[in-house]
Amino acid sequence: MKSFILSLIFLASLFFACQESNQQVVEQWDNGKPKKTRQYEKAHSQEANYFDNGEIESEGMIVDEKKEKLWTYYFPSGGIKQEIYYREGKPFEKAKFFYENGNIKTQAEYDGLGMKSGLWITYSREGQIFSKGNYSHGKKAGQWQYYNEAGGLEREEFLDEIGRSKYESIYNDDGSLSRYVEYYFPSGLKIEFHRVDTLSNKLLYRSYFENGQIEQEGEMLSNREIGKWTFWYPNGVKKAEGMFLEDLDALRYSGVTEIDPDVASKLPLKKIFKGIMVGDWLYWNKEGRKVAEIKSKIKQGEVFKEVVYFDENRLD
């Protein structure tokens, strides 16, 4: 029995000696401590990298000199910094990034080419979500949301398949919309609106032509145009200007318009939202000459518009 136990001890020591003999120091720091070691197996090796103080920096599998499967990275203090899966040397599928306090910093995914893909979520040190959205072929795509430290939605944007922002919304601390922007490609702004002040929900609306010139501008409230609105041609010449009803409760203003259809088709009477045109409206042609004026008259509680034409009704 004693000889049997001695034999087991001998075999075990031989095994561990062989294991140690398979581990090699590949690189050293100037202070003589290992910088990189390899534990060689039959079809792969286990690699470990170290900080110059001797603490481990990363460890994982190497196959054909490429990272494979799970690799773990560490802070100098010893805590886990990253956990990333690899395939043929490239990040693949799930990955996690951590703060030094141990809380997760980012949940990530990679595609077969090692590019950012799928859902990515970032967190604060306290565990609050900072942002979330998807990547496609290494670029942000689709809807992305960003949050403030209190956890409220601060900004959201929608990006196309190559990472260009199509629209963006910015919110106030109370969750109300502060600013909204749409974009043309590649020229820039298409539509934007933002809150006029913090005391009301009025929004300043502005849209643009592809050349960057403002197309129309005015205020909105409850999805209606209100107050003064101005329209322009692509060349920057003013096209029309007039007022929309401010008092949304005064619905006796029906906005009945008596305009010749041929003329109306050329005037910017198209309403984007639900505003009611009131008062006088002026129209100009592309050369800046006044061509028409709409004078409002009230009959039995309804607004009727009388059109006065100038310059032989030429609108072009």
N, C-alpha and C positions, 0 to 999 in steps of 0.2 A: 504494500500500500504506500509506504514511504517513498519507494523508488518511482511509483506511478505519479505521485504528486510532484516529485522533483522533475520528472520528465515534462509535466505540464508547464511548470514554471520555466523550464529551459525553452520549450517551444514558444511560450508567450513572449519571453524576452527576445527570442530570435525574430519573431513576427514584428515586434515594435522596433527592433533595430533595423529591420528591412524597411519599415515604414519611414523611419527617420532618415535612412540612407536615400530614400526617394525624394525627400524634400531638399531643395537646393535654394541657396540664396542667389537670386538672379542679379539684383542691384543692391548697392549699399549706400548709406548716407556718409558724409565726410566724417561723422563721429564714429563710424564703424558699425552702427546699427543697421539691421536689414531694412531696405527700402521696398524690395519686392522678393517674394519667395514663391516657389512652385512645388506642389506635391504631385508627382507624376504617377498617373494610373495607366491602365492598358490602352484606353482609347481617348483619354482626356487628361487634363491636369487641373488641380485646384490652385488658384492663384490668390495670394494675399499681398496687399500693398499697405505700407506703414507710414505714419508721420515720423518726423525725425526724433520725436521723443519716445518712439517705440510703440505708440498706440496704433491699433489697426485703423486703416483709412478706407479699405474696401476689400471685398472677398467674393469669389465666385468661380465658375467653371470656365475653362479655356479648351476649345476644340479647334484644331488647325489654326492656332494663334488668333482665334476670334472668341469673343465673349459669347457664352451660351447660358440659357436658363436664368435662374434668379441670381442677381448680383445685389449685394448689400453694401451701402456706403455709410460711413460714420463721421460724426463730428469729432474734433480733437478731444472733446470731453468724454467721448465714448458712446453717446447716444446715436441712434439710427438717424441718418440724414435722408437717405433715399433707398427705395427698393424697386429695382427695375428688372424686368425680364428681357432677355436678349435672344435673338435668333440670327445666327451667322454674323455676329458682331454688331447688329443693329437693335435698338430698342423695339420691343414687340409686345403688343397687347397691353396689359395693365401695368401701371407704375404708380408709386406713391412717394411723395416728398414730405418731409417733416420739419417742424421747428425744433430747436434745441430743448424746449420744454416737453417734447414728446407728442404734442398735438399735430394733427395732420395739416400740412400746408397746401398740398395740391393732390387731387386725384386725377390721374391722367391715363391716356391710351395712345398707342402708336399702331400704325398699319404695318404691312409686311415690308415696306421700304424704309422703316424707321422714322417715318414722318408723323407729326402730330395728327391724331385722328379721333373721331368719336367725342364723347362727352368729357369735358375738362371742368373741374370745380376747384376754386381756390378759397382758402379760409384765412381768417385772422388768427393771431396767436391764441386768442380766447375761444376759437372754434366757430366763430360767426362766418357765414358764407360771404365772400367778397365778390365773386363773379362765377358765372356758369354759362356754358355754351359749348358748341361743337366745333371741331376742326375737321377739315377735309383736305387731304394732300398737303398738310403742313400749314394751312391758312385757316383763319377763322371763317366760319360759314354759318348762314342761317341766323337765328335769334341768339343774341347775347344779352345777359342781364348783369348789372353791377349794383352792389348794395353799399349803404353807408355803415358806419360802425354800430349804429343802433339796429341794424337789420332791415331798414326800410329800402325799398327800391329807389335807387338814385338815378340810374340811366339804363336805357336799353337801346340796342341797335340791331338792325337786320342787314346782313352782308350777303353778297352774291357768292357764287361758287369759287371765285378767285380772290375773295377777301376784300372787295370794295364795298364800302358802306352805302346802302340804298336809302335807309332812313334812320333817324336817331331821335329818341325822346328823352328829355331830362325832366326830373320830377323834384318838387319841393319836399321839405321834411314832412309835410302833412299828407303827402301822396298825390297832391294835385299836380297837373301838368304845368311845367315852367317853360319848356321850349320844345318845339318839334321841327325837324329838318328832313327834307328829302333831297336827293342829289341826282343830277344828270351825270352821265359819263361821256367823255372825260372832263367836261367843262366845269363842273362844280354844282353849286346850289340850284335846286329846282323849286322847292317850297320850304318856307320856314314860318313858324309862328311862336310867339313867346308871350308870357304874361306882361301886361302893361304895368301893373303895380301889385302890391301884396294885399291891398284892401278889397280888391274885386277879382272876379274871374275873367276880366276882359283879356283878350289875346290880340296882339298885333300880328296880322297875317300878311305874308309877302310871298309872291311867286315870281319865278324868273324864266326868261327865255334861255335857250341853250347857249346864246352868246354872252350870258351873264347879265344882260339888261333886265331891270325889274319889269315885270309884266303887269302886276296889280298889287295894291297895298291898301289896307284898311283894318279896322278893328272888328273883332267878333265877340259874341257873347251867347252862350247856350246854343251853339251851332247856327248862329244867324249873323249876317253882316249887320253892323250898326255904324252910325256916324258917317263921317266922310270917307269915301273910297276914290282912289285914283287909278286909272288904267293907262298903259303906255304901249306904243308900237315897239317892234324889235330895234328900231333905229334910235330909240330914246325919246322920241317926240310924244308928248302927252296925247292920249287918245280920247279919254272921257273922264269926267269928274262929277260927283254928286253925292247925295246923302241917302243913307238907309235909316229906317226908323230906329230910334234909340229906345223908346218906351215899348218893351215887348208886350205889355199888357193892353196897349191901345190897338187892339185888333180890328177896330172899326176901319182902319186904313187897309183896304183890301188890295191896294196896288193894281187896280184895273188899268191897263195900258192900251191906249188907242193909237197905234203906230202902224203905218203902212208895212205889210210883211216884207216887201223888197228892201225897204230901208232898215227895218228891224233886224234883218239877217246880217247886216253889215255893222250894226251898232253893238257894243259890248254889253248887251242886256242880259246875257246869260249869267244867272246867279249860281255861285258855287254851292252856297248853303241855302238858308231859308229866309234871308233878309227881305225886307219890304222897302222898295224904292220910294222915297218921298222927296218933296221939294223940287228944285230945279236941277236939271242935268245938262251939262255942256259936252259937245263932241267936236273933235278936230280931225282933219285928215293927216296923212303922213308927212305933209309939208308944214304942218302946224297952223293951217287956216281953219277957223271955226266954221263948221259945216251944219251944225244942228243944235237946237236947244229944246229940251223938254220942260215945259212949264206945268206945274202941278196945280190942279184945281180940285176943291172939295165940293162934292154934291151929295147931299143927304148922307153925310157920314162916310162917303167913299172918295178915294183919290182917283181922279181922272187926269190923264196926262195929254196935254196938247203939244204937238210937235211943230216947231218953227224951223224952217230950213233956210240955209244961207248958201251963197255961191252956187246957185243952180243945183242944189242937192248933191253936189259932187262930194263923195265920201272917200274916194280913192286918190 
